[in-house]
Amino acid sequence: MKSIEKNRKQRSNYLPISISWILKILFLVVGYSVFGAGFFVALLGLRLGLSILKHVLFFLLSLLLTALFLCLLVAIIF
């Protein structure tokens, strides 16, 4: 009986492609058919731009936290 239940648990949804991948591919196909090749260029620019923006904001946040930490140390020492 336990082996039957174990086999049932092993047969879960291990699909080679997930629904999110299907939606992404569908989004790309519809976007290309509606807007043309410029859609891919805009999508690539958006993806790279957001990646660069994320790194710049992380750098500025870490710089701000370092400055606040140094000000706190100076305030405690003096």
C-alpha positions as CSV (number, residue, x, y, z in Angstrom):
1,M,0.0,0.0,0.0
2,K,2.8,2.4,0.8
3,S,4.5,1.7,-2.5
4,I,1.3,2.6,-4.4
5,E,1.1,5.9,-2.5
6,K,4.8,6.5,-3.1
7,N,4.3,5.9,-6.8
8,R,1.4,8.3,-6.9
9,K,3.5,11.0,-5.2
10,Q,6.3,10.5,-7.7
11,R,4.0,11.1,-10.7
12,S,3.3,14.7,-9.9
13,N,3.6,17.5,-12.5
14,Y,7.2,17.4,-13.6
15,L,6.6,18.9,-17.0
16,P,9.6,19.7,-19.2
17,I,8.3,23.3,-19.7
18,S,6.3,25.3,-17.1
19,I,3.3,27.4,-17.6
20,S,5.3,30.6,-17.0
21,W,7.6,29.7,-19.9
22,I,4.6,29.1,-22.1
23,L,3.2,32.5,-21.2
24,K,6.6,34.2,-21.8
25,I,6.8,32.6,-25.3
26,L,3.2,33.6,-26.0
27,F,4.0,37.1,-24.9
28,L,7.0,37.3,-27.2
29,V,5.1,35.9,-30.2
30,V,2.1,38.3,-29.7
31,G,4.4,41.2,-29.1
32,Y,6.4,40.5,-32.3
33,S,3.3,40.0,-34.4
34,V,1.7,43.3,-33.1
35,F,4.8,45.6,-32.9
36,G,7.4,44.0,-35.1
37,A,11.1,43.6,-34.5
38,G,11.2,46.8,-32.5
39,F,9.4,45.0,-29.7
40,F,12.5,42.8,-29.1
41,V,14.8,45.8,-29.1
42,A,12.6,47.6,-26.6
43,L,12.3,44.5,-24.4
44,L,16.0,43.9,-24.4
45,G,16.7,47.6,-23.6
46,L,14.2,47.5,-20.8
47,R,15.7,44.3,-19.4
48,L,19.3,45.7,-19.5
49,G,18.2,49.1,-18.3
50,L,16.4,47.6,-15.2
51,S,19.5,45.5,-14.5
52,I,21.8,48.5,-14.6
53,L,19.4,50.6,-12.6
54,K,19.1,47.9,-9.9
55,H,22.9,47.8,-9.6
56,V,23.2,51.5,-9.4
57,L,20.5,51.8,-6.7
58,F,22.2,49.0,-4.7
59,F,25.5,50.9,-4.9
60,L,23.9,54.2,-3.8
61,L,22.1,52.4,-0.9
62,S,25.3,50.8,0.3
63,L,27.1,54.1,0.0
64,L,24.4,55.8,2.1
65,L,24.5,53.1,4.7
66,T,28.3,53.4,4.9
67,A,28.1,57.1,5.4
68,L,25.5,56.8,8.1
69,F,27.6,54.2,9.9
70,L,30.6,56.5,9.8
71,C,28.6,59.4,11.1
72,L,27.3,57.2,13.9
73,L,30.8,56.1,14.8
74,V,32.0,59.8,14.8
75,A,29.0,60.8,17.0
76,I,29.7,58.0,19.5
77,I,33.5,58.6,19.6
78,F,33.3,62.4,20.0
